[in-house]
């Protein structure tokens, strides 16, 4: 999903089967932006659910941050 990977508002992106899991800082602004980006790519959104980050999400974010240093 190259278009979304390049979006500045996305901290991480994981493809899981037919789903795309995104980690963002501001869910309201990002939801709007994701819808616009996918619409431009002529991709249909069947469902979009905002969920709070899990402990696993926090762990992965910390590990990735240390790798980037």
N, CA, C, O and CB atoms as a CASP TS submission, in Angstrom:
PFRMAT TS
TARGET T0000
AUTHOR 0000-0000-0000
METHOD Language model
MODEL 1
PARENT N/A
ATOM      1  N   UNK     1       0.850  -1.172   0.000  1.00  0.00           N
ATOM      2  CA  UNK     1       0.000   0.000   0.000  1.00  0.00           C
ATOM      3  C   UNK     1       0.900   1.240   0.000  1.00  0.00           C
ATOM      4  O   UNK     1       0.925   2.004   0.965  1.00  0.00           O
ATOM      5  CB  UNK     1      -0.969  -0.005   1.229  1.00  0.00           C
ATOM      6  N   UNK     2       1.618   1.420  -1.074  1.00  0.00           N
ATOM      7  CA  UNK     2       2.628   2.472  -1.226  1.00  0.00           C
ATOM      8  C   UNK     2       2.078   3.867  -0.915  1.00  0.00           C
ATOM      9  O   UNK     2       2.739   4.651  -0.234  1.00  0.00           O
ATOM     10  CB  UNK     2       3.187   2.450  -2.638  1.00  0.00           C
ATOM     11  N   UNK     3       0.899   4.178  -1.396  1.00  0.00           N
ATOM     12  CA  UNK     3       0.330   5.516  -1.207  1.00  0.00           C
ATOM     13  C   UNK     3       0.167   5.844   0.277  1.00  0.00           C
ATOM     14  O   UNK     3       0.502   6.947   0.708  1.00  0.00           O
ATOM     15  CB  UNK     3      -1.025   5.624  -1.919  1.00  0.00           C
ATOM     16  N   UNK     4      -0.342   4.901   1.053  1.00  0.00           N
ATOM     17  CA  UNK     4      -0.519   5.140   2.485  1.00  0.00           C
ATOM     18  C   UNK     4       0.815   5.114   3.225  1.00  0.00           C
ATOM     19  O   UNK     4       1.004   5.870   4.178  1.00  0.00           O
ATOM     20  CB  UNK     4      -1.466   4.098   3.082  1.00  0.00           C
ATOM     21  N   UNK     5       1.747   4.254   2.800  1.00  0.00           N
ATOM     22  CA  UNK     5       3.051   4.185   3.459  1.00  0.00           C
ATOM     23  C   UNK     5       3.770   5.527   3.396  1.00  0.00           C
ATOM     24  O   UNK     5       4.526   5.868   4.306  1.00  0.00           O
ATOM     25  CB  UNK     5       3.918   3.097   2.819  1.00  0.00           C
ATOM     26  N   UNK     6       3.544   6.281   2.348  1.00  0.00           N
ATOM     27  CA  UNK     6       4.214   7.563   2.164  1.00  0.00           C
ATOM     28  C   UNK     6       3.508   8.723   2.871  1.00  0.00           C
ATOM     29  O   UNK     6       4.047   9.828   2.933  1.00  0.00           O
ATOM     30  CB  UNK     6       4.324   7.864   0.698  1.00  0.00           C
ATOM     31  N   UNK     7       2.329   8.483   3.392  1.00  0.00           N
ATOM     32  CA  UNK     7       1.579   9.545   4.073  1.00  0.00           C
ATOM     33  C   UNK     7       2.265   9.913   5.387  1.00  0.00           C
ATOM     34  O   UNK     7       2.614   9.035   6.176  1.00  0.00           O
ATOM     35  CB  UNK     7       0.115   9.103   4.334  1.00  0.00           C
ATOM     36  N   UNK     8       2.453  11.190   5.616  1.00  0.00           N
ATOM     37  CA  UNK     8       3.185  11.670   6.796  1.00  0.00           C
ATOM     38  C   UNK     8       2.452  11.400   8.114  1.00  0.00           C
ATOM     39  O   UNK     8       3.090  11.281   9.160  1.00  0.00           O
ATOM     40  CB  UNK     8       3.444  13.154   6.664  1.00  0.00           C
ATOM     41  N   UNK     9       1.144  11.305   8.073  1.00  0.00           N
ATOM     42  CA  UNK     9       0.371  11.152   9.308  1.00  0.00           C
ATOM     43  C   UNK     9       0.334   9.719   9.824  1.00  0.00           C
ATOM     44  O   UNK     9      -0.201   9.474  10.905  1.00  0.00           O
ATOM     45  CB  UNK     9      -1.034  11.635   9.088  1.00  0.00           C
ATOM     46  N   UNK    10       0.892   8.762   9.073  1.00  0.00           N
ATOM     47  CA  UNK    10       0.857   7.355   9.467  1.00  0.00           C
ATOM     48  C   UNK    10       2.182   6.960  10.114  1.00  0.00           C
ATOM     49  O   UNK    10       3.244   7.094   9.506  1.00  0.00           O
ATOM     50  CB  UNK    10       0.560   6.451   8.246  1.00  0.00           C
ATOM     51  N   UNK    11       2.108   6.471  11.356  1.00  0.00           N
ATOM     52  CA  UNK    11       3.313   6.032  12.077  1.00  0.00           C
ATOM     53  C   UNK    11       3.711   4.627  11.655  1.00  0.00           C
ATOM     54  O   UNK    11       4.900   4.337  11.517  1.00  0.00           O
ATOM     55  CB  UNK    11       3.084   6.080  13.598  1.00  0.00           C
ATOM     56  N   UNK    12       2.728   3.746  11.449  1.00  0.00           N
ATOM     57  CA  UNK    12       3.028   2.400  10.953  1.00  0.00           C
ATOM     58  C   UNK    12       1.818   1.861  10.205  1.00  0.00           C
ATOM     59  O   UNK    12       0.678   2.264  10.437  1.00  0.00           O
ATOM     60  CB  UNK    12       3.422   1.447  12.118  1.00  0.00           C
ATOM     61  N   UNK    13       2.110   0.936   9.302  1.00  0.00           N
ATOM     62  CA  UNK    13       1.079   0.332   8.472  1.00  0.00           C
ATOM     63  C   UNK    13       1.377  -1.158   8.373  1.00  0.00           C
ATOM     64  O   UNK    13       2.501  -1.553   8.065  1.00  0.00           O
ATOM     65  CB  UNK    13       1.018   0.997   7.054  1.00  0.00           C
ATOM     66  N   UNK    14       0.369  -1.982   8.635  1.00  0.00           N
ATOM     67  CA  UNK    14       0.528  -3.427   8.556  1.00  0.00           C
ATOM     68  C   UNK    14      -0.636  -3.994   7.750  1.00  0.00           C
ATOM     69  O   UNK    14      -1.799  -3.742   8.063  1.00  0.00           O
ATOM     70  CB  UNK    14       0.594  -4.070   9.979  1.00  0.00           C
ATOM     71  N   UNK    15      -0.313  -4.760   6.711  1.00  0.00           N
ATOM     72  CA  UNK    15      -1.349  -5.466   5.956  1.00  0.00           C
ATOM     73  C   UNK    15      -1.595  -6.797   6.643  1.00  0.00           C
ATOM     74  O   UNK    15      -0.655  -7.541   6.923  1.00  0.00           O
ATOM     75  CB  UNK    15      -0.937  -5.671   4.453  1.00  0.00           C
ATOM     76  N   UNK    16      -2.855  -7.094   6.914  1.00  0.00           N
ATOM     77  CA  UNK    16      -3.231  -8.327   7.596  1.00  0.00           C
ATOM     78  C   UNK    16      -4.426  -8.935   6.869  1.00  0.00           C
ATOM     79  O   UNK    16      -5.576  -8.579   7.127  1.00  0.00           O
ATOM     80  CB  UNK    16      -3.562  -8.063   9.103  1.00  0.00           C
ATOM     81  N   UNK    17      -4.134  -9.855   5.961  1.00  0.00           N
ATOM     82  CA  UNK    17      -5.203 -10.432   5.152  1.00  0.00           C
ATOM     83  C   UNK    17      -5.810  -9.365   4.265  1.00  0.00           C
ATOM     84  O   UNK    17      -5.107  -8.745   3.467  1.00  0.00           O
ATOM     85  CB  UNK    17      -6.283 -11.072   6.041  1.00  0.00           C
ATOM     86  N   UNK    18      -7.110  -9.144   4.396  1.00  0.00           N
ATOM     87  CA  UNK    18      -7.787  -8.122   3.592  1.00  0.00           C
ATOM     88  C   UNK    18      -7.950  -6.818   4.360  1.00  0.00           C
ATOM     89  O   UNK    18      -8.754  -5.967   3.979  1.00  0.00           O
ATOM     90  CB  UNK    18      -9.151  -8.626   3.138  1.00  0.00           C
ATOM     91  N   UNK    19      -7.187  -6.657   5.446  1.00  0.00           N
ATOM     92  CA  UNK    19      -7.291  -5.465   6.289  1.00  0.00           C
ATOM     93  C   UNK    19      -5.975  -4.688   6.280  1.00  0.00           C
ATOM     94  O   UNK    19      -4.903  -5.240   6.033  1.00  0.00           O
ATOM     95  CB  UNK    19      -7.672  -5.854   7.734  1.00  0.00           C
ATOM     96  N   UNK    20      -6.091  -3.406   6.552  1.00  0.00           N
ATOM     97  CA  UNK    20      -4.929  -2.537   6.712  1.00  0.00           C
ATOM     98  C   UNK    20      -4.999  -1.956   8.118  1.00  0.00           C
ATOM     99  O   UNK    20      -5.972  -1.290   8.471  1.00  0.00           O
ATOM    100  CB  UNK    20      -4.888  -1.399   5.613  1.00  0.00           C
ATOM    101  N   UNK    21      -3.972  -2.208   8.918  1.00  0.00           N
ATOM    102  CA  UNK    21      -3.913  -1.665  10.271  1.00  0.00           C
ATOM    103  C   UNK    21      -2.969  -0.467  10.245  1.00  0.00           C
ATOM    104  O   UNK    21      -1.812  -0.582   9.840  1.00  0.00           O
ATOM    105  CB  UNK    21      -3.436  -2.750  11.311  1.00  0.00           C
ATOM    106  N   UNK    22      -3.477   0.680  10.682  1.00  0.00           N
ATOM    107  CA  UNK    22      -2.680   1.905  10.695  1.00  0.00           C
ATOM    108  C   UNK    22      -2.527   2.399  12.122  1.00  0.00           C
ATOM    109  O   UNK    22      -3.455   2.314  12.927  1.00  0.00           O
ATOM    110  CB  UNK    22      -3.323   2.995   9.811  1.00  0.00           C
ATOM    111  N   UNK    23      -1.337   2.920  12.427  1.00  0.00           N
ATOM    112  CA  UNK    23      -1.114   3.570  13.708  1.00  0.00           C
ATOM    113  C   UNK    23      -0.868   5.044  13.413  1.00  0.00           C
ATOM    114  O   UNK    23       0.055   5.394  12.678  1.00  0.00           O
ATOM    115  CB  UNK    23       0.093   2.921  14.497  1.00  0.00           C
ATOM    116  N   UNK    24      -1.702   5.902  13.991  1.00  0.00           N
ATOM    117  CA  UNK    24      -1.642   7.349  13.731  1.00  0.00           C
ATOM    118  C   UNK    24      -1.708   8.096  15.060  1.00  0.00           C
ATOM    119  O   UNK    24      -2.093   7.527  16.082  1.00  0.00           O
ATOM    120  CB  UNK    24      -2.807   7.804  12.783  1.00  0.00           C
ATOM    121  N   UNK    25      -1.329   9.378  15.039  1.00  0.00           N
ATOM    122  CA  UNK    25      -1.391  10.195  16.251  1.00  0.00           C
ATOM    123  C   UNK    25      -2.777  10.779  16.485  1.00  0.00           C
ATOM    124  O   UNK    25      -3.244  10.817  17.624  1.00  0.00           O
ATOM    125  CB  UNK    25      -0.375  11.314  16.173  1.00  0.00           C
ATOM    126  N   UNK    26      -3.437  11.230  15.439  1.00  0.00           N
ATOM    127  CA  UNK    26      -4.737  11.885  15.557  1.00  0.00           C
ATOM    128  C   UNK    26      -5.751  11.125  14.705  1.00  0.00           C
ATOM    129  O   UNK    26      -5.763  11.252  13.481  1.00  0.00           O
ATOM    130  CB  UNK    26      -4.655  13.384  15.123  1.00  0.00           C
ATOM    131  N   UNK    27      -6.591  10.342  15.355  1.00  0.00           N
ATOM    132  CA  UNK    27      -7.504   9.462  14.611  1.00  0.00           C
ATOM    133  C   UNK    27      -8.540  10.231  13.790  1.00  0.00           C
ATOM    134  O   UNK    27      -8.896   9.800  12.693  1.00  0.00           O
ATOM    135  CB  UNK    27      -8.218   8.533  15.573  1.00  0.00           C
ATOM    136  N   UNK    28      -9.025  11.354  14.301  1.00  0.00           N
ATOM    137  CA  UNK    28     -10.051  12.104  13.567  1.00  0.00           C
ATOM    138  C   UNK    28      -9.507  12.682  12.263  1.00  0.00           C
ATOM    139  O   UNK    28     -10.097  12.497  11.199  1.00  0.00           O
ATOM    140  CB  UNK    28     -10.605  13.230  14.439  1.00  0.00           C
ATOM    141  N   UNK    29      -8.385  13.377  12.354  1.00  0.00           N
ATOM    142  CA  UNK    29      -7.782  13.957  11.151  1.00  0.00           C
ATOM    143  C   UNK    29      -7.305  12.874  10.191  1.00  0.00           C
ATOM    144  O   UNK    29      -7.467  12.990   8.976  1.00  0.00           O
ATOM    145  CB  UNK    29      -6.614  14.869  11.528  1.00  0.00           C
ATOM    146  N   UNK    30      -6.721  11.832  10.745  1.00  0.00           N
ATOM    147  CA  UNK    30      -6.174  10.758   9.915  1.00  0.00           C
ATOM    148  C   UNK    30      -7.269   9.978   9.200  1.00  0.00           C
ATOM    149  O   UNK    30      -7.091   9.575   8.051  1.00  0.00           O
ATOM    150  CB  UNK    30      -5.342   9.813  10.764  1.00  0.00           C
ATOM    151  N   UNK    31      -8.392   9.761   9.865  1.00  0.00           N
ATOM    152  CA  UNK    31      -9.494   9.045   9.229  1.00  0.00           C
ATOM    153  C   UNK    31      -9.935   9.773   7.963  1.00  0.00           C
ATOM    154  O   UNK    31     -10.140   9.157   6.917  1.00  0.00           O
ATOM    155  CB  UNK    31     -10.679   8.894  10.203  1.00  0.00           C
ATOM    156  N   UNK    32     -10.073  11.066   8.073  1.00  0.00           N
ATOM    157  CA  UNK    32     -10.481  11.884   6.931  1.00  0.00           C
ATOM    158  C   UNK    32      -9.447  11.773   5.809  1.00  0.00           C
ATOM    159  O   UNK    32      -9.806  11.613   4.642  1.00  0.00           O
ATOM    160  CB  UNK    32     -10.663  13.364   7.356  1.00  0.00           C
ATOM    161  N   UNK    33      -8.173  11.857   6.165  1.00  0.00           N
ATOM    162  CA  UNK    33      -7.095  11.793   5.172  1.00  0.00           C
ATOM    163  C   UNK    33      -7.025  10.415   4.517  1.00  0.00           C
ATOM    164  O   UNK    33      -6.817  10.315   3.308  1.00  0.00           O
ATOM    165  CB  UNK    33      -5.747  12.129   5.827  1.00  0.00           C
ATOM    166  N   UNK    34      -7.197   9.354   5.303  1.00  0.00           N
ATOM    167  CA  UNK    34      -7.174   7.992   4.753  1.00  0.00           C
ATOM    168  C   UNK    34      -8.303   7.818   3.747  1.00  0.00           C
ATOM    169  O   UNK    34      -8.103   7.266   2.665  1.00  0.00           O
ATOM    170  CB  UNK    34      -7.292   6.936   5.883  1.00  0.00           C
ATOM    171  N   UNK    35      -9.481   8.288   4.109  1.00  0.00           N
ATOM    172  CA  UNK    35     -10.613   8.186   3.186  1.00  0.00           C
ATOM    173  C   UNK    35     -10.325   8.909   1.870  1.00  0.00           C
ATOM    174  O   UNK    35     -10.645   8.401   0.795  1.00  0.00           O
ATOM    175  CB  UNK    35     -11.878   8.760   3.833  1.00  0.00           C
ATOM    176  N   UNK    36      -9.720  10.094   1.957  1.00  0.00           N
ATOM    177  CA  UNK    36      -9.402  10.868   0.745  1.00  0.00           C
ATOM    178  C   UNK    36      -8.367  10.147  -0.118  1.00  0.00           C
ATOM    179  O   UNK    36      -8.524  10.049  -1.335  1.00  0.00           O
ATOM    180  CB  UNK    36      -8.883  12.268   1.123  1.00  0.00           C
ATOM    181  N   UNK    37      -7.303   9.642   0.523  1.00  0.00           N
ATOM    182  CA  UNK    37      -6.238   8.954  -0.213  1.00  0.00           C
ATOM    183  C   UNK    37      -6.782   7.719  -0.919  1.00  0.00           C
ATOM    184  O   UNK    37      -6.489   7.497  -2.094  1.00  0.00           O
ATOM    185  CB  UNK    37      -5.091   8.559   0.735  1.00  0.00           C
ATOM    186  N   UNK    38      -7.564   6.920  -0.218  1.00  0.00           N
ATOM    187  CA  UNK    38      -8.104   5.697  -0.823  1.00  0.00           C
ATOM    188  C   UNK    38      -9.128   6.015  -1.906  1.00  0.00           C
ATOM    189  O   UNK    38      -9.218   5.299  -2.903  1.00  0.00           O
ATOM    190  CB  UNK    38      -8.741   4.811   0.248  1.00  0.00           C
ATOM    191  N   UNK    39      -9.888   7.068  -1.720  1.00  0.00           N
ATOM    192  CA  UNK    39     -10.852   7.477  -2.749  1.00  0.00           C
ATOM    193  C   UNK    39     -10.113   7.879  -4.030  1.00  0.00           C
ATOM    194  O   UNK    39     -10.534   7.527  -5.132  1.00  0.00           O
ATOM    195  CB  UNK    39     -11.734   8.655  -2.238  1.00  0.00           C
ATOM    196  N   UNK    40      -9.004   8.623  -3.876  1.00  0.00           N
ATOM    197  CA  UNK    40      -8.197   9.016  -5.036  1.00  0.00           C
ATOM    198  C   UNK    40      -7.659   7.798  -5.784  1.00  0.00           C
ATOM    199  O   UNK    40      -7.484   7.840  -7.001  1.00  0.00           O
ATOM    200  CB  UNK    40      -7.033   9.910  -4.594  1.00  0.00           C
ATOM    201  N   UNK    41      -7.397   6.712  -5.051  1.00  0.00           N
ATOM    202  CA  UNK    41      -6.883   5.475  -5.646  1.00  0.00           C
ATOM    203  C   UNK    41      -8.007   4.555  -6.121  1.00  0.00           C
ATOM    204  O   UNK    41      -7.764   3.436  -6.572  1.00  0.00           O
ATOM    205  CB  UNK    41      -6.006   4.737  -4.640  1.00  0.00           C
ATOM    206  N   UNK    42      -9.241   5.049  -6.011  1.00  0.00           N
ATOM    207  CA  UNK    42     -10.430   4.288  -6.399  1.00  0.00           C
ATOM    208  C   UNK    42     -10.563   2.974  -5.627  1.00  0.00           C
ATOM    209  O   UNK    42     -10.957   1.943  -6.172  1.00  0.00           O
ATOM    210  CB  UNK    42     -10.393   4.001  -7.888  1.00  0.00           C
ATOM    211  N   UNK    43     -10.223   3.049  -4.349  1.00  0.00           N
ATOM    212  CA  UNK    43     -10.361   1.887  -3.471  1.00  0.00           C
ATOM    213  C   UNK    43     -11.578   2.102  -2.578  1.00  0.00           C
ATOM    214  O   UNK    43     -11.764   3.177  -2.007  1.00  0.00           O
ATOM    215  CB  UNK    43      -9.067   1.661  -2.615  1.00  0.00           C
ATOM    216  N   UNK    44     -12.388   1.081  -2.469  1.00  0.00           N
ATOM    217  CA  UNK    44     -13.595   1.157  -1.660  1.00  0.00           C
ATOM    218  C   UNK    44     -13.297   0.754  -0.219  1.00  0.00           C
ATOM    219  O   UNK    44     -12.649  -0.264   0.023  1.00  0.00           O
ATOM    220  CB  UNK    44     -14.695   0.265  -2.250  1.00  0.00           C
ATOM    221  N   UNK    45     -13.764   1.542   0.723  1.00  0.00           N
ATOM    222  CA  UNK    45     -13.631   1.216   2.148  1.00  0.00           C
ATOM    223  C   UNK    45     -14.917   0.504   2.561  1.00  0.00           C
ATOM    224  O   UNK    45     -16.000   1.087   2.526  1.00  0.00           O
ATOM    225  CB  UNK    45     -13.373   2.516   3.033  1.00  0.00           C
ATOM    226  N   UNK    46     -14.784  -0.758   2.950  1.00  0.00           N
ATOM    227  CA  UNK    46     -15.951  -1.516   3.388  1.00  0.00           C
ATOM    228  C   UNK    46     -16.261  -1.254   4.857  1.00  0.00           C
ATOM    229  O   UNK    46     -17.420  -1.275   5.270  1.00  0.00           O
ATOM    230  CB  UNK    46     -15.731  -3.008   3.157  1.00  0.00           C
ATOM    231  N   UNK    47     -15.216  -1.009   5.639  1.00  0.00           N
ATOM    232  CA  UNK    47     -15.401  -0.749   7.061  1.00  0.00           C
ATOM    233  C   UNK    47     -14.159  -0.028   7.573  1.00  0.00           C
ATOM    234  O   UNK    47     -13.041  -0.371   7.191  1.00  0.00           O
ATOM    235  CB  UNK    47     -15.656  -2.075   7.859  1.00  0.00           C
ATOM    236  N   UNK    48     -14.345   0.948   8.415  1.00  0.00           N
ATOM    237  CA  UNK    48     -13.239   1.668   9.019  1.00  0.00           C
ATOM    238  C   UNK    48     -13.552   1.814  10.497  1.00  0.00           C
ATOM    239  O   UNK    48     -14.542   2.441  10.873  1.00  0.00           O
ATOM    240  CB  UNK    48     -13.011   3.061   8.338  1.00  0.00           C
ATOM    241  N   UNK    49     -12.702   1.231  11.331  1.00  0.00           N
ATOM    242  CA  UNK    49     -12.932   1.224  12.763  1.00  0.00           C
ATOM    243  C   UNK    49     -11.735   1.856  13.462  1.00  0.00           C
ATOM    244  O   UNK    49     -10.590   1.492  13.193  1.00  0.00           O
ATOM    245  CB  UNK    49     -13.181  -0.214  13.280  1.00  0.00           C
ATOM    246  N   UNK    50     -11.996   2.791  14.347  1.00  0.00           N
ATOM    247  CA  UNK    50     -10.943   3.413  15.138  1.00  0.00           C
ATOM    248  C   UNK    50     -10.868   2.676  16.471  1.00  0.00           C
ATOM    249  O   UNK    50     -11.862   2.564  17.188  1.00  0.00           O
ATOM    250  CB  UNK    50     -11.208   4.948  15.346  1.00  0.00           C
ATOM    251  N   UNK    51      -9.676   2.175  16.792  1.00  0.00           N
ATOM    252  CA  UNK    51      -9.471   1.467  18.060  1.00  0.00           C
ATOM    253  C   UNK    51      -8.271   2.066  18.784  1.00  0.00           C
ATOM    254  O   UNK    51      -7.387   2.658  18.165  1.00  0.00           O
ATOM    255  CB  UNK    51      -9.262  -0.058  17.823  1.00  0.00           C
ATOM    256  N   UNK    52      -8.254   1.906  20.076  1.00  0.00           N
ATOM    257  CA  UNK    52      -7.116   2.386  20.867  1.00  0.00           C
ATOM    258  C   UNK    52      -5.932   1.442  20.654  1.00  0.00           C
ATOM    259  O   UNK    52      -6.127   0.243  20.452  1.00  0.00           O
ATOM    260  CB  UNK    52      -7.486   2.482  22.387  1.00  0.00           C
ATOM    261  N   UNK    53      -4.714   1.969  20.699  1.00  0.00           N
ATOM    262  CA  UNK    53      -3.530   1.116  20.525  1.00  0.00           C
ATOM    263  C   UNK    53      -3.446   0.060  21.627  1.00  0.00           C
ATOM    264  O   UNK    53      -3.835   0.297  22.770  1.00  0.00           O
ATOM    265  CB  UNK    53      -2.249   1.971  20.516  1.00  0.00           C
ATOM    266  N   UNK    54      -2.935  -1.091  21.257  1.00  0.00           N
ATOM    267  CA  UNK    54      -2.754  -2.183  22.212  1.00  0.00           C
ATOM    268  C   UNK    54      -1.362  -2.092  22.829  1.00  0.00           C
ATOM    269  O   UNK    54      -0.537  -1.281  22.410  1.00  0.00           O
ATOM    270  CB  UNK    54      -2.961  -3.560  21.525  1.00  0.00           C
ATOM    271  N   UNK    55      -1.116  -2.924  23.817  1.00  0.00           N
ATOM    272  CA  UNK    55       0.212  -3.008  24.416  1.00  0.00           C
ATOM    273  C   UNK    55       1.224  -3.450  23.357  1.00  0.00           C
ATOM    274  O   UNK    55       2.360  -2.976  23.344  1.00  0.00           O
ATOM    275  CB  UNK    55       0.213  -3.991  25.622  1.00  0.00           C
ATOM    276  N   UNK    56       0.813  -4.349  22.481  1.00  0.00           N
ATOM    277  CA  UNK    56       1.687  -4.795  21.390  1.00  0.00           C
ATOM    278  C   UNK    56       2.048  -3.627  20.469  1.00  0.00           C
ATOM    279  O   UNK    56       3.199  -3.505  20.050  1.00  0.00           O
ATOM    280  CB  UNK    56       1.007  -5.918  20.580  1.00  0.00           C
ATOM    281  N   UNK    57       1.076  -2.771  20.154  1.00  0.00           N
ATOM    282  CA  UNK    57       1.343  -1.593  19.323  1.00  0.00           C
ATOM    283  C   UNK    57       2.402  -0.701  19.984  1.00  0.00           C
ATOM    284  O   UNK    57       3.314  -0.213  19.317  1.00  0.00           O
ATOM    285  CB  UNK    57       0.037  -0.790  19.082  1.00  0.00           C
ATOM    286  N   UNK    58       2.275  -0.496  21.287  1.00  0.00           N
ATOM    287  CA  UNK    58       3.231   0.338  22.019  1.00  0.00           C
ATOM    288  C   UNK    58       4.625  -0.296  21.975  1.00  0.00           C
ATOM    289  O   UNK    58       5.615   0.399  21.750  1.00  0.00           O
ATOM    290  CB  UNK    58       2.772   0.535  23.489  1.00  0.00           C
ATOM    291  N   UNK    59       4.700  -1.587  22.185  1.00  0.00           N
ATOM    292  CA  UNK    59       5.980  -2.293  22.163  1.00  0.00           C
ATOM    293  C   UNK    59       6.652  -2.170  20.797  1.00  0.00           C
ATOM    294  O   UNK    59       7.839  -1.854  20.711  1.00  0.00           O
ATOM    295  CB  UNK    59       5.780  -3.770  22.520  1.00  0.00           C
ATOM    296  N   UNK    60       5.893  -2.421  19.734  1.00  0.00           N
ATOM    297  CA  UNK    60       6.440  -2.334  18.381  1.00  0.00           C
ATOM    298  C   UNK    60       6.922  -0.920  18.085  1.00  0.00           C
ATOM    299  O   UNK    60       7.976  -0.741  17.474  1.00  0.00           O
ATOM    300  CB  UNK    60       5.392  -2.763  17.345  1.00  0.00           C
ATOM    301  N   UNK    61       6.171   0.075  18.507  1.00  0.00           N
ATOM    302  CA  UNK    61       6.552   1.466  18.291  1.00  0.00           C
ATOM    303  C   UNK    61       7.864   1.788  19.000  1.00  0.00           C
ATOM    304  O   UNK    61       8.722   2.464  18.432  1.00  0.00           O
ATOM    305  CB  UNK    61       5.444   2.405  18.778  1.00  0.00           C
ATOM    306  N   UNK    62       8.028   1.316  20.224  1.00  0.00           N
ATOM    307  CA  UNK    62       9.264   1.552  20.985  1.00  0.00           C
ATOM    308  C   UNK    62      10.444   0.863  20.309  1.00  0.00           C
ATOM    309  O   UNK    62      11.508   1.461  20.148  1.00  0.00           O
ATOM    310  CB  UNK    62       9.115   1.048  22.441  1.00  0.00           C
ATOM    311  N   UNK    63      10.259  -0.386  19.916  1.00  0.00           N
ATOM    312  CA  UNK    63      11.341  -1.140  19.269  1.00  0.00           C
ATOM    313  C   UNK    63      11.739  -0.476  17.953  1.00  0.00           C
ATOM    314  O   UNK    63      12.930  -0.345  17.667  1.00  0.00           O
ATOM    315  CB  UNK    63      10.913  -2.607  19.018  1.00  0.00           C
ATOM    316  N   UNK    64      10.776  -0.061  17.159  1.00  0.00           N
ATOM    317  CA  UNK    64      11.075   0.598  15.892  1.00  0.00           C
ATOM    318  C   UNK    64      11.805   1.913  16.137  1.00  0.00           C
ATOM    319  O   UNK    64      12.724   2.259  15.394  1.00  0.00           O
ATOM    320  CB  UNK    64       9.785   0.844  15.091  1.00  0.00           C
ATOM    321  N   UNK    65      11.408   2.639  17.160  1.00  0.00           N
ATOM    322  CA  UNK    65      12.064   3.901  17.493  1.00  0.00           C
ATOM    323  C   UNK    65      13.529   3.701  17.845  1.00  0.00           C
ATOM    324  O   UNK    65      14.374   4.514  17.472  1.00  0.00           O
ATOM    325  CB  UNK    65      11.348   4.576  18.646  1.00  0.00           C
ATOM    326  N   UNK    66      13.835   2.626  18.559  1.00  0.00           N
ATOM    327  CA  UNK    66      15.224   2.346  18.925  1.00  0.00           C
ATOM    328  C   UNK    66      16.044   1.920  17.706  1.00  0.00           C
ATOM    329  O   UNK    66      17.237   2.216  17.636  1.00  0.00           O
ATOM    330  CB  UNK    66      15.280   1.258  20.003  1.00  0.00           C
ATOM    331  N   UNK    67      15.423   1.230  16.749  1.00  0.00           N
ATOM    332  CA  UNK    67      16.127   0.808  15.535  1.00  0.00           C
ATOM    333  C   UNK    67      16.494   2.004  14.674  1.00  0.00           C
ATOM    334  O   UNK    67      17.514   1.978  13.985  1.00  0.00           O
ATOM    335  CB  UNK    67      15.271  -0.173  14.732  1.00  0.00           C
ATOM    336  N   UNK    68      15.675   3.056  14.701  1.00  0.00           N
ATOM    337  CA  UNK    68      15.878   4.236  13.847  1.00  0.00           C
ATOM    338  C   UNK    68      16.992   5.133  14.374  1.00  0.00           C
ATOM    339  O   UNK    68      17.502   5.980  13.640  1.00  0.00           O
ATOM    340  CB  UNK    68      14.582   5.036  13.738  1.00  0.00           C
ATOM    341  N   UNK    69      17.370   4.959  15.622  1.00  0.00           N
ATOM    342  CA  UNK    69      18.412   5.815  16.221  1.00  0.00           C
ATOM    343  C   UNK    69      19.775   5.470  15.742  1.00  0.00           C
ATOM    344  O   UNK    69      20.751   6.098  16.152  1.00  0.00           O
ATOM    345  CB  UNK    69      18.386   5.722  17.710  1.00  0.00           C
TER
END
